Amino acid sequence: MTYLDIETKIKTINNWFNNLRENVINEEVLILCIKGRIDDRYKKKLEQNIKDILLKNEDKEYDFNIFSIQYWLKEKRNSLKNQNTILLANNHNVLLSQIRQIQSKTLLFSFPSEYYENIEMLLANTQNAKIDTSKEEFYSFYTEIKDPQEVINQSQSTLRQFLDNTICIKDASSVTNFLKNTNLLTYADDLIDATAKAYKKLSTNNSLQEEYIFRDIVILKEMNILTSRLSIAIYRKANLDTNISITEVGRYFSSKYNKSKVIDLKKISKNSSIDYDGLSKTKVKAYNLDIKAKSEKEFRKEIEIEIKEHIAKKLLYFTDIDIDTIQRIVELPKSTLKGYR
């Protein structure tokens, strides 16, 4: 995460704790990823620190609970309603399946050493007022199951942050984990040109797979072209499940934008602000978002014509029925039937 990303996430954490101060129930569950052992002694100490450092009001009862994420998933899964809940997890050890099981919006926070080494430092620096956060910032930093079609309509920066926002989630630590069964699965199959010019075009901060995906995001926003591999990453992240089949992903987007077709990104990108120089996986399937899927009526009509054409060919190839009779049976133009001979 960049400096700005951490600063933004601090704002969301501040607002969560500010709601706690005001005894307002947060709709999201706060997951704190910490270093060290999580036991009853630690939880009691944290609870007391929150009361001493953050709340500072002995005459007021505050409604919040603290559990380890493992304990809550096992024993307390129905106890997140009408209360502020903090779940504790060891750093970089939260599983995506655990986030799905929570079935609520979550806000994850890990402690970067350059900011706050422990929870006490974080609590001491929270402010006593709400800090404005934009819609895009909320969209980027809260983790929940989202509508994939809504996701692709977000801005370029928000979409990139959405795919890269997997801090402290063990089995989704980067966008590459959402790319199983795509042509970006391995580095070995995806070599860049061995020239200094080509290599300089790649960001040294990203994996090669991420470099493709982030360029595909630019193509999506500038050309309204959604590559199949980007659609897979978005769909799996939106559903918090890296194991969703590519068949399911294809079925979803085909129902929205018709079937994907093969395109050449090197040609497509000539009219965009980026290029794919030095990258080899550039002939890919993609959805043209300017072409909406056929209506159910249109789809049924198309299937009906395909069936009639199939019957007509069978009759022409395997029977002696004259073309005029076949034309009356299948109700297709005679010119079309003559073309099958």
N, C-alpha and C positions, 0 to 999 in steps of 0.2 A: 504493500500500500504506500501511496505517496504521502508527503507531509499534509497536503490538503485533505486527503481522504481521512486520515487519523483525526485531524481537527474537526471535520464534519461529524465523524462518529462520536467524538467527545460531546458535541452538541446534543446528539440524540440521547446519549446516556444522561446528560444533565437534565434533559426534559423528563426522562423516566423518573429520576430521583426527585425532581421538583414536584411531580405528581404525587409521589409517595409522601413528601412533606405536607402536601395539601390534602392528604387522604383521598386522593382521586385514584380510582382503579385504572391502571394501565391495561390497554387491550392486548399488549404484547408481553410475553414472558422474557425476562432478562436472563441470559446465560452468560455467566462470568467464567472465562477460561483462565485458570490460575496455575501457578507452579506449586509443586509440593503435594502433600497428602491431604485428602479431604476426609475429615472424621467429625464426630459430634463436638469435640472440643473446638475444632476450627470453626464450625458453623455457629456455635454459641458465641465465640469471640467476635465473629463477623457481625452477628446480630446486635451485639452490644456496641460494637464500633459504629454501626449505622445509627443507633439511637444516640450515642454520645457525640459523634462528630457531625452527623447530618441532621438529625431531627431536633435535638436540643430542647425538647419540650416534655418535661416529666409529667405534666398534668394532662397530657393528651394520649389517647390510645391510638396506635397506628396498626393498620391491618396489613401485615406482610408476612410471608413465610419463606424459609430458606431450606432447600433440599439439595442433596447431590443428584445429578441427573439420572444416575443409575438407580438410586433408591426410589425416586419419583416414578420412573417408568415401571418399576416393579410393584410398588405399593400404593402410589397416590395418583394414579392416572386420571382420576375423575375429580381432582381437587384443585383445579386451576381457575374455577369460576369465582367471580366476585371477590377476588383478592389479588394483591400484588405478589407475584411469585418470582423469586430468584433461584435459578438452578446453577449449581456449581459443577464444573468439569475440569479435568486436567488439561493443560494447554495442548492444543492440537490433537485432541483425542475424542472429539465429538463426531459421531457418525451421522451421515445424512439420514439414515433410517430412523435415528433417534429424533431428529428434527421433524420428520414426517409424523411420528407417533405422537408428538406433542399436540398436533392438530390445532395449533394456534400460531398467530404471528409471533416471531421470536426476534430478539435483538441480541446479537452475539458480540462480546467484547473480550479481546485478549490484551494482555498488558505488555505493550512494547517498551523496552527498557529505556528508550530515549524520552519517554513521557512519564509514565507512572509505574514504578517498580512493584507497587502493591495496592490493594484496594483502599487502604487508609489514605494514601496520597490522592487517589481519584476522588474519594468522598470529600476530602478537605478542599478540593479545588472546584467542586460543583457550585453553581451560583443559585441564588434564591429567587430566580425568575426564569421564565421560559425564554429560550433562545430560538429565534426564528429559523426554521429550516424549510427549504424549498420542497416542492412536491417530488422533484427528481432525487433530492437527497434522501427523503423517506423511502422512495422506491428502491434506491440503490442499497440501503443499509439494513432494511428489515427483511427477514427471511420468512417466506411463506409460499404456499403453492399459488401460482399466478396463472392467468390466462395467457398462453403463448402468443396469441394474436395481439393481445394488449402489449406484450413485451416488445414485439418487433416494431411497434409504433412509437417507442420511446426514442429520445434523442441519441445521437451517436455516443456521446460521453456516458449517458446513463446506461445504455446497452452494454458498453464495454465494462463499466463498473459492475453491472449486474452479473455478467459472466465471470468476472474476476473476484467477486466478493465471496470468498469461501474461507475467510480467515478462521482458523482453529477447527475447521471441519476436516477430519482425518482422511476420509475417503473421497474428498472432492477438493483437494488442496489447490487445484488450478483448473483452468478451462480444459486442459488436455484430458482430464478424467471423464469429461462428458462426450468424448469423441470416439468411444469404442465402436468398432465395426465401420469406421470410415477410412478413407484413403490417407488419413493423417495419423493412423494408429501408431506407427513406428517411425523413428528417425531414419532407420536403415533404408527404408523404401523411399525416402524423400530427401535426396541430397541436393544441396544448392550448388550452383555453378562455382567452380573453383577459381574465381577471379576476385581480386580485391575490390573492384568496382561493384560487383554484385553483392559481395558480403557486406559492404558498408551500408547497403540499403536496408539491411535487417537490423532491428533494434537489439542491442546486446542484453537488454533487460528481459526479453521474452524468449520462450522456447520457440522452436521453429513452428510447431503447431499453432501456438498463440499468434505468431506473426501472420500466418494464413488467415486465422479467424478474425483478427482485428482489421485486416485489409478487406475481408469479406464484409465486415460491418460498414466500412466506408462505401463499398459497392451497393450495399443494401440501402443506405441512406441517400446516396447520390443518384443511383440508377434504378432504384426500386426493384433490384434483383436479389433474391434470397437464395444463396447457395444451399445445396442439400446438407452439406456438413455443418454450416452455421445453423440451419433449422434443427438439426439433431442436437447440437449443443444447447440451443435455446429451449427446446422442448423438454429435454431431460432436466435442465436446471430449473425451469419453471415448475416442473412436477417433482423436484427434489428427488430424482431417481435416476442414477447413472445406468441402470439395467434395462430401461425401456427399449424395446426392439426398434430397429430402424423402419420396420414394416409399419408399426403403429404411428411413428412420426410421419412417414410418407402418406399414410391414410389421412391423417389429420390435415396436413397442409394441402394435399390434393383436393380435399373437400372444400377448402377455402379458395384456392388459386389455380385449380386445374393441375394436370400432371406436370412433373418437372421435365425439363428438356436439357440436353447437353449444350453447354455454351463454352466459349473460349474466353477466359477472364483476361488474357493478355490483349485481346481485341476489345472487349467490353470496357476495360479500364482506360483505354485511350481517351475516352471522354470524361474521365474522372480525375480527382486530385491525386490519385496514387497509381502505382503500377505493380506488376508482378515479376519484374526483372529479377533473375537469379532464382526463381522458384519454379519447380517442375510440375506440381499438381495444379494445373490451371485449366484443364479441360474437365469440367465437372457438370453434374446435373444441377439445375437451379429452377426456381419458381419465378415467373414474371408476375409481380404483384399488381401490375396494371391490368392483368387479365383475370377477372373473377371466375370462380367455378360456375359451371352450368347450373341452371335451376333444376329442380327435380323433374319438372315437365320436359325440359330440354334433354336431360339425361335419359329419361324413359323413351323419348322419341328417337334418340340416337341408338339406344339398345334395340328398339323395335326395327329400325332400318338395318342394323347389323344382322338381326335374325332373318329378316326377309332376304337379304343378300345371300346369306348362308344357304337358305332353302332353295333360292333360285339357282345357285351354282350346282347344288346337288341334282336338281331336276335337269339342268342342261347337260351335265356330265354323264349322268347315269340312267337317263330315261330317253325315250323318243318323243316326248311331249313337245308339240310345236311351241314356238316362242310366243305366239299370241295367247295361247292358253296359259302359259306360265306367267305372262304379264298380268292376266286377269286374276291369277291365284295370289301373286305376291304384291300386286299393285305398285310395281316399280316402273319407271319410264322404260320404254322399249329400247331406247338408245343405251341405257345403262346395261340392260340384259345383253345386247349385242356386243358390248365391250367385254363380257365375260367369256365369249367364245374364242 
